Each structure stands twice: as C-alpha cells, then as structure tokens.
Amino acid sequence: MIALWLGHESIETTQIYLDANLELKQRILDLTTPPDGKPGRYRPGDRLLAFLKSL
C-alpha cells in the first residue's frame, strides 16, 4: 500500500520507510499538532483499550 501511495515500482524500495528510526519518528511527531487538535500524544481511555483487546 505504501508503495502505491509513494509511486514505487516494487515493495523492496519501500522497505527503507519501514526501517526508519522509531526515536526519530517520535521526535517528528512531537513537533507536529493536528489541525484543531491538542499537542501531545494520544492516550486512549480504558473503555477503548478494553474494546480493542476484546477483538
């Protein structure tokens, strides 16, 4: 799917995006704020977590 979005011809060329440094990804996310949203990391509530665990 990522390959299609980015226009890559093969899945091998998309692999570099999947192997990106997780710490770097988190630092980038920490610098962004969604439109009309609060800055910071989303923390799901107990009800949502319970629902997801029940799936």
PyMOL Python script that loads the backbone (N, CA, C, O; Angstrom):
from pymol import cmd

cmd.read_pdbstr("""\
ATOM      1  N   MET A   1       0.829  -1.195   0.000  1.00  0.00           N
ATOM      2  CA  MET A   1       0.000   0.000   0.000  1.00  0.00           C
ATOM      3  C   MET A   1       0.869   1.253   0.000  1.00  0.00           C
ATOM      4  O   MET A   1       0.619   2.183  -0.767  1.00  0.00           O
ATOM      5  N   ILE A   2       1.885   1.281   0.854  1.00  0.00           N
ATOM      6  CA  ILE A   2       2.778   2.441   0.902  1.00  0.00           C
ATOM      7  C   ILE A   2       3.439   2.647  -0.453  1.00  0.00           C
ATOM      8  O   ILE A   2       3.582   3.775  -0.923  1.00  0.00           O
ATOM      9  N   ALA A   3       3.839   1.542  -1.073  1.00  0.00           N
ATOM     10  CA  ALA A   3       4.481   1.650  -2.387  1.00  0.00           C
ATOM     11  C   ALA A   3       3.561   2.302  -3.399  1.00  0.00           C
ATOM     12  O   ALA A   3       4.009   3.107  -4.217  1.00  0.00           O
ATOM     13  N   LEU A   4       2.286   1.967  -3.355  1.00  0.00           N
ATOM     14  CA  LEU A   4       1.331   2.572  -4.284  1.00  0.00           C
ATOM     15  C   LEU A   4       1.164   4.061  -4.020  1.00  0.00           C
ATOM     16  O   LEU A   4       1.119   4.858  -4.957  1.00  0.00           O
ATOM     17  N   TRP A   5       1.070   4.443  -2.742  1.00  0.00           N
ATOM     18  CA  TRP A   5       0.904   5.856  -2.398  1.00  0.00           C
ATOM     19  C   TRP A   5       2.100   6.684  -2.844  1.00  0.00           C
ATOM     20  O   TRP A   5       1.950   7.801  -3.337  1.00  0.00           O
ATOM     21  N   LEU A   6       3.288   6.119  -2.663  1.00  0.00           N
ATOM     22  CA  LEU A   6       4.503   6.871  -2.959  1.00  0.00           C
ATOM     23  C   LEU A   6       4.990   6.687  -4.392  1.00  0.00           C
ATOM     24  O   LEU A   6       5.949   7.337  -4.809  1.00  0.00           O
ATOM     25  N   GLY A   7       4.347   5.819  -5.137  1.00  0.00           N
ATOM     26  CA  GLY A   7       4.692   5.633  -6.536  1.00  0.00           C
ATOM     27  C   GLY A   7       5.886   4.733  -6.774  1.00  0.00           C
ATOM     28  O   GLY A   7       6.490   4.806  -7.844  1.00  0.00           O
ATOM     29  N   HIS A   8       6.252   3.888  -5.826  1.00  0.00           N
ATOM     30  CA  HIS A   8       7.371   2.973  -6.012  1.00  0.00           C
ATOM     31  C   HIS A   8       6.936   1.798  -6.884  1.00  0.00           C
ATOM     32  O   HIS A   8       5.778   1.380  -6.871  1.00  0.00           O
ATOM     33  N   GLU A   9       7.888   1.287  -7.629  1.00  0.00           N
ATOM     34  CA  GLU A   9       7.587   0.161  -8.510  1.00  0.00           C
ATOM     35  C   GLU A   9       7.603  -1.176  -7.783  1.00  0.00           C
ATOM     36  O   GLU A   9       6.900  -2.106  -8.178  1.00  0.00           O
ATOM     37  N   SER A  10       8.392  -1.278  -6.733  1.00  0.00           N
ATOM     38  CA  SER A  10       8.470  -2.564  -6.043  1.00  0.00           C
ATOM     39  C   SER A  10       8.438  -2.352  -4.532  1.00  0.00           C
ATOM     40  O   SER A  10       8.743  -1.268  -4.035  1.00  0.00           O
ATOM     41  N   ILE A  11       8.068  -3.395  -3.825  1.00  0.00           N
ATOM     42  CA  ILE A  11       7.986  -3.315  -2.370  1.00  0.00           C
ATOM     43  C   ILE A  11       9.363  -3.160  -1.736  1.00  0.00           C
ATOM     44  O   ILE A  11       9.476  -2.605  -0.643  1.00  0.00           O
ATOM     45  N   GLU A  12      10.414  -3.642  -2.404  1.00  0.00           N
ATOM     46  CA  GLU A  12      11.768  -3.535  -1.863  1.00  0.00           C
ATOM     47  C   GLU A  12      12.199  -2.071  -1.700  1.00  0.00           C
ATOM     48  O   GLU A  12      12.904  -1.743  -0.745  1.00  0.00           O
ATOM     49  N   THR A  13      11.791  -1.203  -2.604  1.00  0.00           N
ATOM     50  CA  THR A  13      12.190   0.200  -2.491  1.00  0.00           C
ATOM     51  C   THR A  13      11.400   0.925  -1.410  1.00  0.00           C
ATOM     52  O   THR A  13      11.796   2.009  -0.983  1.00  0.00           O
ATOM     53  N   THR A  14      10.310   0.357  -0.968  1.00  0.00           N
ATOM     54  CA  THR A  14       9.503   0.953   0.092  1.00  0.00           C
ATOM     55  C   THR A  14      10.036   0.561   1.465  1.00  0.00           C
ATOM     56  O   THR A  14       9.735   1.229   2.455  1.00  0.00           O
ATOM     57  N   GLN A  15      10.818  -0.505   1.542  1.00  0.00           N
ATOM     58  CA  GLN A  15      11.320  -1.037   2.811  1.00  0.00           C
ATOM     59  C   GLN A  15      12.074   0.010   3.629  1.00  0.00           C
ATOM     60  O   GLN A  15      12.044  -0.045   4.859  1.00  0.00           O
ATOM     61  N   ILE A  16      12.745   0.957   2.986  1.00  0.00           N
ATOM     62  CA  ILE A  16      13.517   1.952   3.738  1.00  0.00           C
ATOM     63  C   ILE A  16      12.630   2.785   4.648  1.00  0.00           C
ATOM     64  O   ILE A  16      13.079   3.239   5.700  1.00  0.00           O
ATOM     65  N   TYR A  17      11.371   2.992   4.258  1.00  0.00           N
ATOM     66  CA  TYR A  17      10.457   3.768   5.096  1.00  0.00           C
ATOM     67  C   TYR A  17      10.037   2.977   6.332  1.00  0.00           C
ATOM     68  O   TYR A  17       9.779   3.564   7.383  1.00  0.00           O
ATOM     69  N   LEU A  18       9.967   1.676   6.218  1.00  0.00           N
ATOM     70  CA  LEU A  18       9.549   0.838   7.337  1.00  0.00           C
ATOM     71  C   LEU A  18      10.655   0.659   8.361  1.00  0.00           C
ATOM     72  O   LEU A  18      10.380   0.389   9.531  1.00  0.00           O
ATOM     73  N   ASP A  19      11.902   0.805   7.935  1.00  0.00           N
ATOM     74  CA  ASP A  19      13.036   0.613   8.825  1.00  0.00           C
ATOM     75  C   ASP A  19      13.527   1.916   9.448  1.00  0.00           C
ATOM     76  O   ASP A  19      14.606   1.946  10.039  1.00  0.00           O
ATOM     77  N   ALA A  20      12.765   2.974   9.327  1.00  0.00           N
ATOM     78  CA  ALA A  20      13.193   4.267   9.872  1.00  0.00           C
ATOM     79  C   ALA A  20      13.316   4.198  11.388  1.00  0.00           C
ATOM     80  O   ALA A  20      12.634   3.401  12.033  1.00  0.00           O
ATOM     81  N   ASN A  21      14.160   5.008  11.943  1.00  0.00           N
ATOM     82  CA  ASN A  21      14.429   5.065  13.369  1.00  0.00           C
ATOM     83  C   ASN A  21      13.168   5.503  14.132  1.00  0.00           C
ATOM     84  O   ASN A  21      12.619   6.571  13.861  1.00  0.00           O
ATOM     85  N   LEU A  22      12.715   4.686  15.075  1.00  0.00           N
ATOM     86  CA  LEU A  22      11.495   4.993  15.822  1.00  0.00           C
ATOM     87  C   LEU A  22      11.650   6.224  16.701  1.00  0.00           C
ATOM     88  O   LEU A  22      10.692   6.973  16.894  1.00  0.00           O
ATOM     89  N   GLU A  23      12.846   6.440  17.234  1.00  0.00           N
ATOM     90  CA  GLU A  23      13.082   7.626  18.056  1.00  0.00           C
ATOM     91  C   GLU A  23      12.959   8.897  17.212  1.00  0.00           C
ATOM     92  O   GLU A  23      12.401   9.897  17.663  1.00  0.00           O
ATOM     93  N   LEU A  24      13.477   8.848  15.996  1.00  0.00           N
ATOM     94  CA  LEU A  24      13.365   9.987  15.084  1.00  0.00           C
ATOM     95  C   LEU A  24      11.906  10.238  14.717  1.00  0.00           C
ATOM     96  O   LEU A  24      11.464  11.387  14.676  1.00  0.00           O
ATOM     97  N   LYS A  25      11.166   9.184  14.453  1.00  0.00           N
ATOM     98  CA  LYS A  25       9.735   9.329  14.142  1.00  0.00           C
ATOM     99  C   LYS A  25       8.998  10.009  15.298  1.00  0.00           C
ATOM    100  O   LYS A  25       8.169  10.892  15.076  1.00  0.00           O
ATOM    101  N   GLN A  26       9.303   9.594  16.539  1.00  0.00           N
ATOM    102  CA  GLN A  26       8.629  10.172  17.700  1.00  0.00           C
ATOM    103  C   GLN A  26       8.977  11.645  17.853  1.00  0.00           C
ATOM    104  O   GLN A  26       8.100  12.450  18.166  1.00  0.00           O
ATOM    105  N   ARG A  27      10.247  12.022  17.638  1.00  0.00           N
ATOM    106  CA  ARG A  27      10.649  13.435  17.732  1.00  0.00           C
ATOM    107  C   ARG A  27       9.904  14.277  16.705  1.00  0.00           C
ATOM    108  O   ARG A  27       9.492  15.398  17.002  1.00  0.00           O
ATOM    109  N   ILE A  28       9.729  13.746  15.500  1.00  0.00           N
ATOM    110  CA  ILE A  28       8.997  14.466  14.451  1.00  0.00           C
ATOM    111  C   ILE A  28       7.533  14.628  14.853  1.00  0.00           C
ATOM    112  O   ILE A  28       6.963  15.712  14.723  1.00  0.00           O
ATOM    113  N   LEU A  29       6.931  13.549  15.340  1.00  0.00           N
ATOM    114  CA  LEU A  29       5.529  13.619  15.763  1.00  0.00           C
ATOM    115  C   LEU A  29       5.340  14.602  16.909  1.00  0.00           C
ATOM    116  O   LEU A  29       4.322  15.291  16.978  1.00  0.00           O
ATOM    117  N   ASP A  30       6.308  14.670  17.802  1.00  0.00           N
ATOM    118  CA  ASP A  30       6.219  15.597  18.932  1.00  0.00           C
ATOM    119  C   ASP A  30       6.224  17.059  18.477  1.00  0.00           C
ATOM    120  O   ASP A  30       5.742  17.933  19.197  1.00  0.00           O
ATOM    121  N   LEU A  31       6.759  17.322  17.302  1.00  0.00           N
ATOM    122  CA  LEU A  31       6.828  18.687  16.785  1.00  0.00           C
ATOM    123  C   LEU A  31       5.579  19.091  16.003  1.00  0.00           C
ATOM    124  O   LEU A  31       5.434  20.251  15.616  1.00  0.00           O
ATOM    125  N   THR A  32       4.689  18.148  15.776  1.00  0.00           N
ATOM    126  CA  THR A  32       3.500  18.435  14.975  1.00  0.00           C
ATOM    127  C   THR A  32       2.254  18.527  15.845  1.00  0.00           C
ATOM    128  O   THR A  32       2.180  17.931  16.919  1.00  0.00           O
ATOM    129  N   THR A  33       1.292  19.274  15.367  1.00  0.00           N
ATOM    130  CA  THR A  33      -0.010  19.379  16.015  1.00  0.00           C
ATOM    131  C   THR A  33      -1.073  19.227  14.940  1.00  0.00           C
ATOM    132  O   THR A  33      -1.044  19.957  13.949  1.00  0.00           O
ATOM    133  N   PRO A  34      -2.012  18.299  15.105  1.00  0.00           N
ATOM    134  CA  PRO A  34      -3.059  18.153  14.105  1.00  0.00           C
ATOM    135  C   PRO A  34      -3.929  19.411  14.048  1.00  0.00           C
ATOM    136  O   PRO A  34      -4.068  20.111  15.051  1.00  0.00           O
ATOM    137  N   PRO A  35      -4.511  19.699  12.887  1.00  0.00           N
ATOM    138  CA  PRO A  35      -5.412  20.859  12.799  1.00  0.00           C
ATOM    139  C   PRO A  35      -6.530  20.733  13.835  1.00  0.00           C
ATOM    140  O   PRO A  35      -7.122  19.666  13.994  1.00  0.00           O
ATOM    141  N   ASP A  36      -6.804  21.802  14.517  1.00  0.00           N
ATOM    142  CA  ASP A  36      -7.847  21.836  15.545  1.00  0.00           C
ATOM    143  C   ASP A  36      -7.638  20.786  16.630  1.00  0.00           C
ATOM    144  O   ASP A  36      -8.607  20.314  17.225  1.00  0.00           O
ATOM    145  N   GLY A  37      -6.404  20.419  16.893  1.00  0.00           N
ATOM    146  CA  GLY A  37      -6.141  19.397  17.893  1.00  0.00           C
ATOM    147  C   GLY A  37      -5.220  19.905  18.981  1.00  0.00           C
ATOM    148  O   GLY A  37      -4.642  20.987  18.881  1.00  0.00           O
ATOM    149  N   LYS A  38      -5.098  19.105  20.016  1.00  0.00           N
ATOM    150  CA  LYS A  38      -4.202  19.435  21.112  1.00  0.00           C
ATOM    151  C   LYS A  38      -2.837  18.817  20.840  1.00  0.00           C
ATOM    152  O   LYS A  38      -2.753  17.705  20.317  1.00  0.00           O
ATOM    153  N   PRO A  39      -1.764  19.529  21.190  1.00  0.00           N
ATOM    154  CA  PRO A  39      -0.443  18.914  21.026  1.00  0.00           C
ATOM    155  C   PRO A  39      -0.263  17.775  22.022  1.00  0.00           C
ATOM    156  O   PRO A  39      -0.911  17.742  23.068  1.00  0.00           O
ATOM    157  N   GLY A  40       0.607  16.859  21.692  1.00  0.00           N
ATOM    158  CA  GLY A  40       0.894  15.740  22.587  1.00  0.00           C
ATOM    159  C   GLY A  40       0.446  14.422  22.000  1.00  0.00           C
ATOM    160  O   GLY A  40      -0.190  14.368  20.947  1.00  0.00           O
ATOM    161  N   ARG A  41       0.786  13.383  22.691  1.00  0.00           N
ATOM    162  CA  ARG A  41       0.491  12.031  22.235  1.00  0.00           C
ATOM    163  C   ARG A  41      -0.907  11.608  22.669  1.00  0.00           C
ATOM    164  O   ARG A  41      -1.328  11.896  23.789  1.00  0.00           O
ATOM    165  N   TYR A  42      -1.620  10.929  21.787  1.00  0.00           N
ATOM    166  CA  TYR A  42      -2.959  10.437  22.088  1.00  0.00           C
ATOM    167  C   TYR A  42      -2.874   9.298  23.098  1.00  0.00           C
ATOM    168  O   TYR A  42      -2.072   8.376  22.945  1.00  0.00           O
ATOM    169  N   ARG A  43      -3.690   9.370  24.105  1.00  0.00           N
ATOM    170  CA  ARG A  43      -3.773   8.316  25.116  1.00  0.00           C
ATOM    171  C   ARG A  43      -5.199   7.781  25.145  1.00  0.00           C
ATOM    172  O   ARG A  43      -6.104   8.463  25.625  1.00  0.00           O
ATOM    173  N   PRO A  44      -5.408   6.571  24.636  1.00  0.00           N
ATOM    174  CA  PRO A  44      -6.762   6.017  24.629  1.00  0.00           C
ATOM    175  C   PRO A  44      -7.257   5.722  26.032  1.00  0.00           C
ATOM    176  O   PRO A  44      -6.469   5.414  26.927  1.00  0.00           O
ATOM    177  N   GLY A  45      -8.558   5.816  26.219  1.00  0.00           N
ATOM    178  CA  GLY A  45      -9.166   5.527  27.509  1.00  0.00           C
ATOM    179  C   GLY A  45      -9.295   4.032  27.762  1.00  0.00           C
ATOM    180  O   GLY A  45      -9.092   3.215  26.864  1.00  0.00           O
ATOM    181  N   ASP A  46      -9.633   3.691  28.991  1.00  0.00           N
ATOM    182  CA  ASP A  46      -9.759   2.287  29.380  1.00  0.00           C
ATOM    183  C   ASP A  46     -10.831   1.556  28.587  1.00  0.00           C
ATOM    184  O   ASP A  46     -10.655   0.391  28.233  1.00  0.00           O
ATOM    185  N   ARG A  47     -11.946   2.234  28.305  1.00  0.00           N
ATOM    186  CA  ARG A  47     -13.032   1.583  27.549  1.00  0.00           C
ATOM    187  C   ARG A  47     -12.569   1.215  26.145  1.00  0.00           C
ATOM    188  O   ARG A  47     -12.862   0.122  25.661  1.00  0.00           O
ATOM    189  N   LEU A  48     -11.850   2.121  25.490  1.00  0.00           N
ATOM    190  CA  LEU A  48     -11.361   1.828  24.141  1.00  0.00           C
ATOM    191  C   LEU A  48     -10.348   0.693  24.171  1.00  0.00           C
ATOM    192  O   LEU A  48     -10.394  -0.199  23.324  1.00  0.00           O
ATOM    193  N   LEU A  49      -9.442   0.714  25.126  1.00  0.00           N
ATOM    194  CA  LEU A  49      -8.456  -0.354  25.228  1.00  0.00           C
ATOM    195  C   LEU A  49      -9.113  -1.709  25.492  1.00  0.00           C
ATOM    196  O   LEU A  49      -8.701  -2.724  24.930  1.00  0.00           O
ATOM    197  N   ALA A  50     -10.120  -1.720  26.338  1.00  0.00           N
ATOM    198  CA  ALA A  50     -10.848  -2.967  26.625  1.00  0.00           C
ATOM    199  C   ALA A  50     -11.541  -3.478  25.374  1.00  0.00           C
ATOM    200  O   ALA A  50     -11.528  -4.676  25.092  1.00  0.00           O
ATOM    201  N   PHE A  51     -12.145  -2.567  24.626  1.00  0.00           N
ATOM    202  CA  PHE A  51     -12.806  -2.955  23.379  1.00  0.00           C
ATOM    203  C   PHE A  51     -11.807  -3.560  22.404  1.00  0.00           C
ATOM    204  O   PHE A  51     -12.064  -4.616  21.827  1.00  0.00           O
ATOM    205  N   LEU A  52     -10.670  -2.899  22.217  1.00  0.00           N
ATOM    206  CA  LEU A  52      -9.670  -3.386  21.274  1.00  0.00           C
ATOM    207  C   LEU A  52      -9.106  -4.738  21.701  1.00  0.00           C
ATOM    208  O   LEU A  52      -8.828  -5.586  20.854  1.00  0.00           O
ATOM    209  N   LYS A  53      -8.936  -4.945  22.992  1.00  0.00           N
ATOM    210  CA  LYS A  53      -8.438  -6.240  23.488  1.00  0.00           C
ATOM    211  C   LYS A  53      -9.465  -7.332  23.278  1.00  0.00           C
ATOM    212  O   LYS A  53      -9.104  -8.503  23.164  1.00  0.00           O
ATOM    213  N   SER A  54     -10.745  -6.974  23.224  1.00  0.00           N
ATOM    214  CA  SER A  54     -11.795  -7.986  23.051  1.00  0.00           C
ATOM    215  C   SER A  54     -11.928  -8.452  21.611  1.00  0.00           C
ATOM    216  O   SER A  54     -12.593  -9.453  21.342  1.00  0.00           O
ATOM    217  N   LEU A  55     -11.306  -7.743  20.689  1.00  0.00           N
ATOM    218  CA  LEU A  55     -11.423  -8.125  19.263  1.00  0.00           C
ATOM    219  C   LEU A  55     -10.669  -9.373  18.931  1.00  0.00           C
ATOM    220  O   LEU A  55     -10.677  -9.812  17.780  1.00  0.00           O
TER     221      LEU A  55
END
""", "prot")
cmd.dss("prot")
cmd.show_as("cartoon", "prot")
cmd.util.cbc("prot")
cmd.orient("prot")
